[in-house]
Each structure stands twice: as C-alpha cells, then as structure tokens.
C-alpha cells in the first residue's frame, strides 16, 4: 500500500459519509453549548459577578497609585501621613480582594466546566449506544473514539480556561478604558485610536486561524482513526509483515498534522508580534504626550503614571482575547462534530404505539421481504418464508447470497424496504424494543466478551439472574466444568474481548449468555465458522441443548450444524431457491445436495 493510498483511505474514514456528518454541519456548536450550559446557568451568573468585582478591584490599582502620588506624597511632605496610609491600605485591600475573587472564579469555572463535560460525555455515550448498526458500520470506531477524546479535550480546554479568560479580559479592557477616560480623556483618546489597529489585527487573526484550526481538528481525527484501525488489525499487519508500510503511512499523517499545527502556530506568532508592537507604541505615545503635558503642568504626575499603567494593562487582555480565539476555534470545530453526532437519528425508529409481547411463542414470518443496504440496490428480493414456533431453520448458500442479511432483519438490526418481518403475527417494527430484545437474541461469529469475569459476561443475557442461574446456564451448554478449572471459577477475569479464552471457549460462554436470556427466537450468524474440529464438536453439543424448544434461525457454512436443523433454506441471489428438511433436499438432488456431496467428500479426504 502506498502512502498516498493509505492517506486517501484514511481521509475517507475520517471524512463524513453522509450530509449530516461532521464537517458539513455548521452553526450547530453554539446551540449545543447553550444546551449544556443551561443546567449551570446559576453558577455562570455567579461567575459573571465574581469576574466583574474581581477585575474592578484589580483595575482600581493604578487609580490608587495616582492618588498616592498626587495626594498622598504632598500631604506626607506637609507631615500628614494619613492620606498615603489610606491609599496604601486601599491598594492592599484591592489586591487581596482581587486575588481572592480570582481564585473563586477559577474554582467556580472548574466546577461548571466539569459538570458540562460530564453531561457531554454521557450524551455522546448514550447516543452511540442508541444509534443503529447501519450508523456504526459507516461511522468508524476511530471517529467515535475521537469524539470522546480529542474533541471533548478541546471543549475542556475552552471551558477550563478559555471562557473565563475571555470574560476576565473583556471586563478588564472595558474597566481599564473607562478608568483611563475618567482620569485623563486625552490619554483615553490615544488608547481609543490604538484600539483600531488592534481590532483590525484581531479580526485578521480570527479569519486566518479559523480555517487552520478546523483543518487541525480534521487531521487530528484522521491520525486517531489510522492509529485505532492499525491497532485493531495489528494481527493482520504483523502476519503480512506490513509494519514498515503502515508505519510510513502513519508517519505521513503525523507529518501532515505537524504541518497544519505549525501553520496555526505561525499565525499565532504573527498576531502576538504585531499586537505587542501596537501595545508598546501606544504606551510610548501615552508617555510622550503625557510627559510633555506634565512638564507644562497640564497633567499631574500621578495621573501620568496611572495612564501608562492602564495603557500597558489594556493590551495584555487583548492578547488573551486573541489567544482565546484559538481555543474557541478548536472547540467550535469539536462541538460541530459532537453536535453532528448527537443530532443523528437511528434509522430504526421506535414504534409510536408499541405492541407488548409478554409471552412470545417464537413464530416467524418473512412476509414478501425486500431489502438493500443504505442507498444501494436490493440484496433480498420478495422473500416469503414462515417459520413455526420451535422450529430450527438453517440458511445456507454462497457468500453474499443474503443469509446474514435475513438474520439481521429477524433481529431487527435493519428494517425492511418492502414487506414485513412478523413475530407472533406482529410486525417487529411495532413491537416494543425491550420486548423484542428479550424475545430475539443473536449470537454472531465473533463471540464478544467484555472485560470482567466469566459470570459478568454470562449475566449480560439477564443481569438480574442469580449465581445459581448463571451456573445452571453454564451446565446447560456444557461450559460449567471448563469454567470450574479456571483459577477463580466463574469469577475469573477474561480481559477485553476474552483474549484469555480460546475461540471455542468464548463461543460456549456466549451460548451460556444466550441460554440465560432464554429468548423465544435465537439467531446464530456463523456461530461455529471460526472453530477447529474439536472445538466445533463441543460447541455443537452445546448448540443442540441451546436450540431445544425454541425457534432458531441458523446461518452456517458448515453442514455439521445444518444437518441437525429441522429445515433448510438455500439462499441464492437474495432469493430462497430451495426449502425443505435436510434429508428431503439431499434426496432432491439440487444445490443443497451438491453442497452435501462436497461436505461428505471433504470428510472422506480428511479421514
């Protein structure tokens, strides 16, 4: 794989696949921010009060210095120290008050930001859980991880320091300008003139940095996607010795990330340079003009000192406002991505008036079903099949024939385009979601186990079950004796994805989970395809116990599983072309008979 090809593939993974996806959405970030700030609005108003009072105390400092020079020192020469003492005490009180309230601002801001971030994390997690399988198949796991990590981190940086910095800086600038105008309106006019190029420079910075920071977020997402996908497929990477190629592709992405970040930092450097220059020139003009006026006796020395101090203080907050725009742009881009994720609606809509299935029998009907993925063509065409309660139906056929699609429709991971899937005579689209998930359980080829103990993984089938019921489920599928050989029995940790267990052991645990759930309909999608022969024999025995007395739809390539079914459906080209018991179809001499003949030949060859 070339670096260009790898980058193109990563770009496709990181960029939106649908109009409502991440970077195509604009203007959603502020509504989302308002919604998460609403629960902390009382704390926000408290922050506003604290910021205003604390900055008033800070800005009072130069005015008190002017009073000390112009009033306190002359009085001290006349032997009266009281004015200077009062000014000093006032300056000390203002400093203590400003520092104390600034610390309170930091504490209140941190509490508010953590509350908002907690809300966002919960929203993102709940949303990704709520969205259907089709969404997760087009929205890569790396991008979801990016939402929970880098995007939320950008929002955290904005809330933890950016918003408070903006409020503090804006208040400080306003109070500084007002105080200087009150002390000496001519010096205030100089400051006002200097504000014009400062504002022009800030607007330039905003326009230039907006594009750079949006690009930075996009490239950052690509880097995360590439890393997650490489680590997820690390076995394939190592098996085919693609480490150097993958590392080169990742290095290209990392270099692109460095380059866009460098461009953003250059914009910051230009802004900081010219803003510093404008501030220094302003201070020089205030000092020069004020000094000449002071020599002529038109301006008190204390007021001149205060004017210089105010002029110096004014441009530091303006720099902070400009720097805030960096974090704001980054956070806005992140909020747009989060907002676009949060406004996604599942394609599987909950029924407006759900039908309850308290005691489902398990009768299934695919009533003239047609289906296709996304906007693609139909992959199932007018499939009409009825499955009586308690019957085990096996689906066989070539790869891509539509077998797994039928299984996913029965479990309602997707909705049909035309026709209906009915459970006990009720369209599954009208069944209450909780009842449907209890009635229909799907076991896939990958027996996914979560970090935790064996018992905790089995309890996923029915969390309220007792330990005795968990062990009974283990005995029923033949995994109990195996589990009891583990160091801690059912309390033995299995680690993420169950890597401590073999494929057969993981599948047995997943069968115990399904047995504990006790569904009316069990859907098995290639549940034995990845097992070796000894593992398959153990799983096959467990499978027979698991399928007893319940409706089952079994997708399988291995005919050892198919031959135990009550009925076989041969699917080709999205249509059911053969339907009957295994013995009937073998005798009929059709496609299933040829599959059976090939299977028998493979067994003979292996023997």
C-alpha positions in Angstrom: 0.0 0.0 0.0 1.5 3.4 -1.0 1.5 6.4 1.3 -0.9 8.2 -1.0 -3.3 5.3 -1.0 -3.1 5.0 2.8 -3.8 8.7 3.2 -6.8 8.5 0.8 -8.2 5.6 2.7 -7.8 7.3 6.0 -9.3 10.5 4.6 -12.4 8.5 3.5 -12.6 7.1 7.0 -12.2 10.4 8.7 -14.4 12.5 6.4 -18.2 12.4 6.6 -20.1 9.8 4.6 -23.5 11.4 4.9 -24.7 15.0 4.6 -25.5 15.2 8.3 -22.0 14.1 9.2 -19.2 16.0 11.0 -17.6 18.7 8.9 -20.5 19.5 6.6 -22.5 20.9 9.5 -22.2 24.5 10.5 -23.9 26.5 13.2 -24.7 23.6 15.5 -22.0 24.2 18.0 -23.5 27.2 19.8 -26.9 25.6 20.3 -25.2 22.6 21.8 -23.1 24.7 24.0 -26.1 26.6 25.2 -28.0 23.4 26.0 -25.2 22.0 28.1 -24.7 25.4 29.9 -28.3 25.6 30.8 -28.1 23.4 33.9 -25.2 25.5 35.2 -26.6 28.9 34.4 -26.9 29.9 38.1 -23.2 29.2 38.5 -22.5 31.1 35.3 -24.2 34.2 36.7 -22.2 33.9 39.9 -19.1 33.7 37.8 -20.1 37.0 36.0 -20.5 38.8 39.3 -17.2 37.4 40.6 -15.4 38.4 37.4 -16.7 42.0 37.4 -15.9 42.6 41.1 -12.5 41.0 40.9 -11.5 43.0 37.8 -12.9 46.2 39.4 -10.6 45.6 42.3 -7.6 44.9 40.0 -8.3 47.9 37.8 -8.5 50.2 40.9 -4.8 49.7 41.4 -3.4 52.4 39.0 -6.0 54.9 40.1 -4.9 54.4 43.7 -1.3 54.8 42.7 -2.2 58.1 41.1 -4.0 59.2 44.3 -1.0 58.2 46.4 1.5 60.2 44.2 -0.7 63.3 43.6 -2.4 63.5 47.1 -0.5 61.2 49.5 3.0 62.4 48.8 2.3 66.1 49.1 0.4 65.5 52.3 3.3 63.5 53.6 5.7 66.4 52.9 3.4 68.5 55.0 3.6 66.0 57.8 0.3 64.3 57.2 0.8 60.6 56.6 -2.9 59.7 56.8 -3.8 60.1 53.1 -0.8 58.0 52.0 -1.7 55.3 54.6 -5.3 55.2 53.5 -4.2 54.9 49.8 -1.8 52.1 50.7 -4.4 50.3 52.8 -6.9 50.7 49.9 -4.3 49.3 47.4 -3.7 46.3 49.7 -7.4 45.7 50.2 -8.0 45.8 46.4 -5.1 43.4 45.8 -6.4 40.9 48.4 -10.0 41.2 47.2 -8.9 40.8 43.6 -6.7 37.8 44.3 -9.4 36.1 46.5 -12.1 36.6 43.9 -9.9 35.5 41.1 -9.3 32.2 43.0 -13.0 31.9 43.5 -13.5 32.4 39.7 -11.1 29.6 38.9 -12.9 27.2 41.4 -16.4 28.1 40.1 -15.3 27.9 36.5 -13.7 24.4 37.0 -16.8 23.1 38.7 -19.1 24.4 35.9 -16.8 23.0 33.2 -16.6 19.6 34.7 -20.4 19.5 35.0 -20.7 20.4 31.3 -18.1 17.8 30.3 -19.8 15.1 32.3 -23.0 15.9 30.5 -21.4 15.8 27.1 -19.6 12.5 27.8 -22.9 10.9 28.9 -24.7 12.3 25.9 -22.1 11.0 23.4 -22.0 7.6 25.0 -25.8 7.3 25.2 -26.1 8.5 21.6 -23.6 6.0 20.2 -25.4 3.2 22.1 -28.8 4.4 20.8 -27.8 4.6 17.1 -28.4 1.5 15.0 -26.0 -0.9 13.3 -26.1 0.9 10.0 -24.7 4.0 11.6 -21.8 2.1 13.3 -20.9 0.4 10.0 -20.4 3.7 8.2 -19.0 5.7 11.2 -15.7 4.1 12.1 -14.8 3.3 15.7 -11.8 5.6 15.4 -14.0 8.6 14.8 -16.2 7.7 17.7 -13.1 7.5 19.9 -12.1 10.9 18.6 -15.4 12.3 19.7 -14.8 11.0 23.2 -11.2 12.0 23.4 -9.7 14.8 21.3 -13.0 16.6 20.7 -14.0 16.6 24.4 -10.5 17.6 25.3 -10.8 20.7 23.0 -14.1 21.6 24.7 -12.4 21.1 28.1 -9.6 23.5 27.3 -12.2 26.1 26.2 -14.3 25.7 29.3 -11.5 25.3 31.8 -9.6 28.5 30.8 -10.8 30.0 27.6 -14.3 31.3 28.7 -13.1 32.6 32.0 -10.1 34.2 30.3 -12.4 35.9 27.7 -14.8 37.2 30.4 -11.9 38.4 32.6 -10.1 40.0 29.7 -13.1 41.7 28.2 -14.1 43.1 31.6 -10.6 44.2 32.3 -10.4 46.0 29.0 -13.7 47.8 29.5 -12.9 48.9 33.0 -9.4 50.0 32.1 -10.7 52.1 29.2 -13.3 53.7 31.4 -10.9 54.4 34.2 -8.3 56.0 31.9 -11.0 58.1 30.2 -12.1 59.3 33.7 -8.6 60.1 34.8 -7.5 61.8 31.6 -9.7 61.8 28.5 -6.7 62.8 26.2 -4.8 59.7 27.2 -8.0 57.8 26.7 -8.3 59.1 23.2 -4.8 57.9 22.4 -5.8 54.5 23.7 -9.0 54.6 21.6 -7.0 55.4 18.4 -4.7 52.5 19.2 -7.6 50.1 19.6 -8.5 50.4 15.9 -5.4 48.6 14.5 -5.7 46.2 17.4 -9.2 45.3 16.4 -8.2 45.0 12.7 -5.3 42.7 13.7 -7.6 40.6 15.9 -10.2 40.2 13.1 -7.4 39.2 10.7 -6.2 36.6 13.2 -9.7 35.2 13.7 -10.2 34.7 9.9 -6.8 33.1 9.4 -6.9 30.9 12.5 -10.5 29.7 11.8 -9.5 27.7 8.8 -6.3 26.4 10.3 -7.9 25.1 13.4 -10.8 23.5 11.6 -8.2 21.7 9.4 -6.3 20.8 12.6 -9.3 19.0 14.0 -9.9 17.1 10.8 -6.3 15.9 10.5 -6.3 15.0 14.2 -9.3 12.8 13.7 -7.5 11.1 10.8 -4.5 10.4 12.9 -6.7 8.8 15.6 -8.6 6.8 13.0 -5.4 5.5 11.5 -4.0 4.5 14.9 -7.1 2.8 16.1 -7.6 0.9 12.8 -4.0 -0.2 12.8 -4.1 -1.4 16.4 -7.4 -3.2 15.8 -5.9 -5.0 12.8 -2.4 -5.4 14.3 -2.5 -9.2 13.8 -3.0 -8.8 10.1 -0.3 -6.2 10.0 2.2 -8.4 11.6 1.1 -11.6 9.8 1.7 -9.9 6.4 4.8 -8.0 7.6 3.3 -4.7 6.8 4.7 -2.8 9.8 7.1 -0.7 7.7 4.4 0.3 5.2 1.8 1.1 7.9 4.4 3.0 9.9 5.2 5.0 6.8 1.6 5.8 6.1 1.1 6.8 9.7 4.2 9.0 9.6 2.8 10.8 6.6 -0.4 11.5 8.6 1.6 12.6 11.6 3.7 14.9 9.4 0.5 16.4 7.9 -0.7 17.0 11.4 2.6 18.7 12.4 2.4 20.9 9.3 -1.1 22.1 9.8 -0.3 22.7 13.5 2.8 24.6 12.5 0.8 26.9 10.2 -1.6 27.6 13.1 1.3 28.5 15.4 2.8 30.8 12.8 -0.5 32.7 12.6 -0.3 33.0 16.4 3.2 34.3 16.2 2.4 37.0 13.7 -0.6 38.1 15.8 1.4 38.2 19.0 4.3 40.1 17.4 2.1 42.9 15.9 -0.1 43.2 19.0 2.9 43.6 21.2 4.2 46.3 18.8 0.9 48.1 18.9 0.8 48.0 22.7 4.4 49.2 23.0 3.8 52.1 20.6 0.6 53.1 22.5 2.5 53.1 25.8 5.2 55.2 24.2 2.8 57.8 22.8 0.9 58.0 26.1 4.1 58.5 27.9 5.4 61.1 25.5 2.3 63.1 25.2 1.5 62.9 28.9 5.1 63.7 29.8 5.0 66.9 27.7 1.7 67.9 29.3 3.1 67.1 32.8 6.1 69.4 32.1 3.6 72.2 31.2 1.7 71.5 34.4 -1.4 70.3 32.4 -1.2 66.8 33.8 -0.5 65.5 37.3 2.5 63.1 37.6 0.4 60.5 39.3 -2.2 60.6 36.6 0.6 60.2 34.0 1.9 57.1 35.9 -1.6 55.7 36.1 -2.2 56.4 32.3 1.0 54.5 31.4 0.0 51.6 33.7 -3.5 51.4 32.2 -2.1 51.6 28.6 0.2 48.7 29.4 -2.6 46.7 31.0 -5.0 47.2 28.2 -3.2 45.3 25.5 -2.4 42.2 27.6 -6.1 41.3 27.9 -6.5 42.0 24.1 -3.7 39.4 23.5 -5.6 37.0 25.7 -8.8 37.6 23.7 -6.9 36.8 20.5 -5.4 33.7 22.1 -8.9 32.7 23.3 -10.0 32.6 19.7 -7.5 29.7 19.1 -9.2 27.5 21.7 -12.6 28.8 20.6 -11.9 27.7 17.0 -10.7 24.3 18.1 -13.6 23.9 20.5 -16.1 25.1 17.9 -14.9 22.6 15.4 -15.1 19.9 18.1 -18.5 21.0 19.1 -19.7 20.8 15.5 -18.5 17.3 15.3 -20.2 16.4 18.6 -23.4 18.2 17.6 -23.5 16.4 14.3 -23.2 13.1 16.1 -25.8 14.0 18.7 -28.4 15.0 16.1 -28.1 11.7 14.2 -31.3 9.8 14.4 -31.4 6.0 14.2 -32.9 4.6 11.0 -34.8 2.2 13.2 -37.5 4.3 14.7 -39.2 3.2 17.9 -42.9 2.5 17.3 -45.3 5.3 18.3 -47.7 2.8 19.8 -45.6 -0.3 20.7 -47.2 -3.7 20.9 -46.2 -5.6 24.0 -45.1 -9.3 23.7 -45.2 -10.6 27.2 -45.0 -14.3 26.4 -43.8 -14.7 22.8 -44.1 -18.1 21.2 -41.5 -17.5 18.5 -43.5 -17.9 15.3 -41.6 -16.0 12.5 -42.9 -14.9 9.1 -40.8 -13.1 6.4 -43.7 -11.6 4.5 -42.6 -10.8 1.0 -39.4 -9.1 2.3 -37.2 -7.0 0.1 -34.1 -5.1 1.5 -31.0 -3.3 0.5 -28.2 -1.5 2.4 -28.2 2.3 2.6 -29.0 3.6 -0.9 -27.7 0.5 -2.6 -29.7 -2.0 -4.7 -31.9 -4.7 -3.1 -30.0 -7.7 -1.8 -33.1 -9.6 -0.8 -36.0 -9.9 -3.3 -39.5 -10.8 -2.2 -38.6 -13.4 0.3 -41.6 -15.1 1.8 -41.0 -17.7 4.5 -43.0 -18.9 7.5 -41.2 -20.5 10.5 -43.5 -22.2 13.1 -42.6 -21.7 16.7 -40.0 -24.1 18.0 -38.5 -24.9 14.5 -34.8 -24.7 13.7 -34.2 -23.3 10.3 -30.7 -23.3 8.7 -29.8 -20.8 6.0 -27.2 -21.9 3.5 -25.8 -20.5 0.3 -22.8 -18.9 -1.3 -21.1 -15.9 0.2 -23.1 -12.7 -0.4 -26.3 -14.6 -1.1 -28.2 -12.7 1.7 -28.1 -15.2 4.6 -26.7 -12.9 7.2 -29.0 -10.1 5.9 -32.0 -12.3 6.7 -30.6 -12.9 10.2 -30.1 -9.2 10.8 -33.7 -8.4 9.7 -35.1 -11.1 12.0 -33.2 -9.5 14.9 -34.2 -6.0 13.6 -30.8 -4.6 13.2 -32.2 -3.2 10.0 -35.7 -2.5 8.7 -37.1 -4.0 5.5 -37.6 -1.8 2.5 -40.8 -3.7 1.5 -42.8 -6.3 3.2 -42.6 -7.1 6.9 -40.9 -9.4 9.4 -43.5 -10.7 11.8 -43.1 -12.2 15.2 -46.2 -14.0 16.5 -48.1 -12.1 13.8 -46.9 -8.7 14.9 -44.6 -6.6 12.6 -41.3 -6.4 14.5 -41.3 -2.6 13.7 -44.4 -2.4 16.0 -43.0 -4.5 18.9 -41.8 -2.6 22.0 -37.9 -2.5 21.7 -37.4 -4.0 25.1 -39.8 -6.9 24.4 -38.1 -7.5 21.0 -34.6 -7.7 22.5 -35.9 -10.2 25.1 -37.7 -12.3 22.5 -34.9 -12.3 19.9 -31.3 -12.9 20.7 -28.5 -13.0 18.2 -25.1 -14.8 18.6 -22.6 -13.9 16.0 -19.4 -15.4 14.7 -17.3 -13.2 17.0 -18.3 -14.2 20.5 -17.5 -10.8 22.0 -16.6 -10.9 25.7 -16.1 -7.7 27.7 -13.6 -7.0 30.4 -14.8 -8.6 33.6 -15.4 -12.1 35.0 -16.9 -15.1 33.2 -20.0 -14.7 35.4 -20.4 -11.0 34.4 -20.2 -11.9 30.8 -22.9 -14.5 31.1 -25.1 -12.1 33.1 -25.3 -9.8 30.1 -28.0 -12.2 28.9 -30.1 -11.4 32.0 -28.5 -9.0 34.5 -30.9 -9.8 37.3 -30.2 -13.5 37.3 -28.7 -15.2 40.4 -25.4 -17.0 40.6 -27.3 -20.3 40.7 -29.0 -19.4 37.4 -25.7 -18.4 35.8 -24.2 -21.8 36.8 -27.3 -23.6 35.5 -26.8 -21.8 32.1 -23.2 -22.9 32.1 -24.2 -26.5 32.8 -26.8 -26.4 30.1 -24.4 -25.5 27.4 -21.5 -27.7 28.7 -19.2 -24.9 29.8 -19.5 -25.3 33.6 -16.8 -28.0 34.0 -14.5 -25.9 31.9 -15.1 -22.8 34.0 -14.5 -24.6 37.2 -11.0 -25.4 36.1 -10.2 -21.7 35.9 -8.3 -20.3 38.9 -11.4 -18.4 40.3 -14.2 -20.3 38.6 -16.9 -18.0 37.4 -15.1 -15.0 38.9 -12.1 -15.5 36.7 -11.4 -12.3 34.7 -11.4 -12.8 30.9 -9.9 -9.4 29.9 -11.0 -7.3 27.0 -12.5 -9.3 24.1 -11.9 -12.5 26.0 -8.3 -12.9 24.8 -7.6 -15.4 27.7 -10.0 -17.9 26.3 -9.9 -19.9 23.1 -12.4 -19.3 20.3 -14.5 -22.4 21.3 -14.5 -21.3 25.0 -15.6 -17.8 24.1 -18.4 -19.2 22.0 -19.5 -21.5 24.8 -19.7 -18.5 27.2 -21.7 -16.6 24.6 -24.1 -19.6 24.3 -24.5 -19.6 28.1 -25.3 -15.9 27.9 -28.0 -16.6 25.3 -29.3 -19.6 27.3 -29.6 -17.4 30.4 -31.5 -14.8 28.3 -34.0 -17.6 27.3 -35.3 -15.9 24.1 -38.2 -17.2 22.1 -36.1 -16.8 18.9 -32.4 -17.5 18.7 -30.4 -16.2 15.7 -27.0 -17.7 15.1 -24.9 -16.0 12.4 -21.9 -18.2 11.5 -21.5 -19.0 15.2 -19.3 -22.1 14.5 -17.4 -20.9 11.4 -14.2 -20.0 13.2 -13.8 -23.1 15.3 -11.5 -26.1 14.8 -12.9 -29.6 14.7 -12.6 -30.4 18.4 -13.9 -27.0 19.3 -16.8 -27.4 16.9 -17.7 -30.7 18.5 -18.0 -29.2 21.9 -19.9 -26.2 20.6 -22.2 -28.5 18.5 -23.2 -30.4 21.6 -23.9 -27.1 23.4 -25.8 -25.8 20.4 -28.2 -28.8 20.4 -29.1 -28.0 24.0 -29.4 -24.3 23.3 -31.7 -24.7 20.4 -34.1 -27.2 22.1 -37.7 -26.0 22.4 -37.1 -22.6 20.8 -37.3 -21.1 17.3 -33.9 -20.8 15.8 -32.5 -19.2 12.6 -29.0 -20.6 11.9 -26.7 -19.1 9.3 -23.9 -21.7 8.7 -21.4 -22.8 6.1 -20.6 -26.0 8.0 -23.1 -28.7 7.2 -22.4 -30.4 10.5 -24.6 -27.6 12.0 -27.0 -27.6 9.2 -27.8 -31.3 9.2 -29.2 -31.1 12.8 -31.8 -28.4 11.7 -35.5 -29.2 11.1 -35.5 -27.3 7.9 -33.0 -25.8 5.4 -33.4 -22.7 3.2 -31.0 -22.4 0.3 -30.5 -18.7 -0.4 -29.0 -17.5 -3.7 -29.1 -14.1 -5.2 -31.3 -12.8 -2.4 -34.0 -15.4 -3.0 -34.9 -18.7 -1.4 -34.4 -21.3 -4.1 -34.8 -24.5 -2.0 -36.8 -25.2 1.1 -37.2 -28.5 3.0 -35.7 -30.8 5.6 -32.0 -31.8 5.1 -32.9 -35.3 4.1 -35.5 -34.0 1.6 -33.1 -31.6 -0.1 -30.4 -34.2 -0.3 -32.8 -36.6 -2.0 -34.0 -33.8 -4.3 -30.5 -33.6 -5.9 -30.4 -29.8 -6.1 -28.0 -27.2 -4.8 -28.1 -28.4 -1.2 -27.5 -31.9 -2.4 -24.3 -30.8 -4.2 -23.2 -28.9 -1.0 -23.8 -32.1 1.0 -21.9 -34.2 -1.5 -18.9 -31.8 -1.3 -19.0 -31.9 2.5 -19.0 -35.7 2.5 -16.1 -35.7 0.2 -14.1 -33.3 2.4 -14.8 -35.6 5.4 -13.6 -38.6 3.5 -10.5 -36.8 2.3 -9.7 -35.7 5.9 -10.1 -39.2 7.2 
